[in-house]
Amino acid sequence: MPIINRLSELSPEITAWRRDIHAHPEVLYDTHRTSALVAEKLRDFGCDQVETGIGRTGVVGVIYGSQTTSGHVVGLRADMDALPIQEMTRLDYASTQDGKMHACGHDGHTAMLLGAAKYLCETRQFNGTVAVIFQPAEEGGAGARTMCDDGLMDRFNIQEVYGMHNWPGIPAGQFAIRSGPFFAASDFFDIHVAGKGGHAAKPHEAVDPVIVASHIVTALQTISSRNTDPVHQVVVSVTSMQSSSQAYNVIPSSVHLKGTVRTLDSAVRDLAEQRLVDIATSTGAVFGATVDANFQRSYPVMVNHDRQTEFARDIARDISGQCDDAPLIMGGEDFAFMLEQRPGAYILVGNGDSAPVHNPYYNFNDDIIPAGCSWFVQIAQNRMPL
């Protein structure tokens, strides 16, 4: 079916929820206001069970269908957290919190899943159970892993799980998805270079860690260009270089590098970790410096399951008339942890011609709310038909 009429009717109300959440952004696990608002609304809608404090500040609402003989439970997930960004939009409902902003559209995801929950509570036209999952700390805090570690899947007997993210550049209300690896593993590294400080006029008496660090930065790019099969994706980015001295005339005694590695294949991920450590330490040895390289694994590759992806694609086509093949995305997404525990799929819904996510001028497009809500609802209804 296309967009559900009732959800179009509810759109102004859902938009008001979204803009209220937007004006009061909370980062990582500090989603206390948002979590309380979500729990209150789920109770008002008539959810059969509302549980808070899952994964620290996560919320789960349980909705029984008019029949439950199938025994099937479908999970629908939205993220709630904002980013530590200063908003520049000057919207009427712009962030009231200095240095915090919903710059990725999680306010919209939360509002759309709330709208779907309201409709599902009103109609209950499915045979089974829906668990609506509101997750904190997607932006670097691995909130999905924390909720899973807190027993999310087993506690609510979830058998399949689905998620959605808005995407600037895709026409508003259109969808895109791909099966298999979709979002990259996102890992981090710290490289500490210890040399011997000295006077800038006497470099021969020092072991210059800036020179060593510079060679490491350049050499790390060979992980992609010379160590990895060209048909496999890997991105190595050094994003910070800090020395122990800020003076013009002092060679520092140490330099700290940090950055990120993105991969879409477990073997490439292993290779990148080993080569990063080897390159950094051996480069240091060549110049007489001591190097400590630490590789920290974070979000795994997010892999959509084949069957659930095709089901999600069919629902999207029913709503918008088409569903394009999404590109591989080298950004990370912690819904990967949920897809490691249960089969499911993650889809993109177009935000139109907007500023990109993680940008101080970004804003979620409220016009896509009926499409997003309809997708969540129809996943539940079509996956568990009466």
Summary of the structure (lengths in Angstrom):
residues: 386
radius of gyration: 23.5
end to end distance: 15.6
largest distance: 81.5
contacts: 1409
relative contact order: 0.20
helix: 38%
strand: 29%
